[in-house]
Amino acid sequence: MPLKLSIKQFIQILNQGKEVIDTLFGKKDTLQKNEIIPYIASSNPENVFERLTLHGVIHEKNGKVNLDDRVVTLLEDYLEIGEINTETISGDIKNLKNNISYYRNDNQIKYLRDIRKTLRKINNTITRQIILLDNQVDRTFKTEQNYYNRLQKLNNYREERDNVLELIHETENILAKEKGFFNNVRDDEIQFLQYELKRTLYDNKDYLIAIQSQIIEYINRIKINPEIAEKIHKFKELRDNAEFRFKTNINTVINKNTSLLFYKTDAFKWNVSIDFLTNTDTGRKILKNARRKINSKDKEETIKIKKQIKQQTKQKEEIQRLDIDKFFKKFQKSDLDLFYFIFTNEFPVNIPQEIDDKLSYFVEISLDYEKEIYFNKEVKHYFYKDKNGKKNELGYAVIFPNKH
């Protein structure tokens, strides 16, 4: 059983074992004793290790060392990290009610001290829990790779959000019910702390509304065709780690694929014989029409065509690449979805703007700016004609700029 310490002794022991505490807390794991000893900055590390164990800062069993849960909780509370725990808030609310009741029965200063401590703790704990909740929601959506775990965790966080909101309402009810106590108590610090708590509760309710909206949006986004979403996520992970060519058989698949899509279209030329053109009525008619069409072209049309050709040649020589960053900033200021914005935007003449170019801009922005956009669950269709006048249909995801 750990020995009782004074505050100075406790701080001294923590200081002696600071590297050990930092290592065990940072790695969040149990380590072997021989891995811990080198971290102790002392001429006699074994002695320091024994003191840390004797006073319950660390625990050793079968050569394995771990940090005491109380120290872990202390660090997590102060650093505002760790797991969400609404039971702490519930216990603090109960203590507040009890201490107010105790003071009514017996006007002792110690109860006012406990009330001040509890008001301050509720204020800090509720804010910390909401920050943790927001971070956990965002981290789960971005890092959890398993679809079902991601969905389950987000639903659990939705329940945690509701629990925190319920505790806020409970706290507000106590402050309203005990309004007489707070108005009559002669303690300036309690007056200030209860006012500050009211303001914190009011602000945090807005924060929780934003978190709820974010959770719903994340759930809707991952529910849209989860199989494709998981494949895209895996593809991006392989691409970002430069492992795509080495961990997949993409090259083999492409080399084995003999689809007509990979072959050039052969152009067949049909030559008409001279005898047919000169010795048949049909041939002579073809020659006559061809001669008439050639002679009908006047010099002005020829000059016009030459100017157009010259202008097109000049434009091709001056073609530049679209500045994606500037274009995305322009998109952020609009209320249009990304696809419609690209296909209705007026590009400079020297910017490539064929349909394949515009689709390339769409894909590039959706990949490079994924943190600054969000995908609406809606899918729309775009109808267009190709160079041959054939009608085509193109489905696309609706993407809007994230303006939050």
Buried (B, 14 or more C-beta within 10 A) or exposed (E): EEEEEEEEEEEEBBEBBEBBBEBBBEEEEBBEBEBBBEBBEBEEBEEBBEBBBEBBBBBBEEEBBBBBEEBBEEBBBEEEEEEBBBEBBBBBBEBBBBBBEBBEEEEEEEBBBBBBBBBBBBBBBBBBBBBBBBEBBEEBBEEBEEBEEBBEBBEEBBEBBEBBBEBBEBBBEBBEEBEEBBEEBEBEEBEEBBEEBBEBBEEBBEBBEEBBEBBEBBBEBBEBEEEEBBEEBEEEEBEEEEEBEEEEEEEEEEEEEEEEEEEEEEEEEEEEEEEEBEEEEEBEEBEEEEEEEEEEEEEEEEEEEEEEEEEEEEEEEEEEEBEEEEBBEEBEEBEBBBBBBBBEBEBEEBBBBEBEBBBBBBEBBBEEBBEEBBBBEEEEEBEEEEEEEEEEEEEBBBBBBEEE
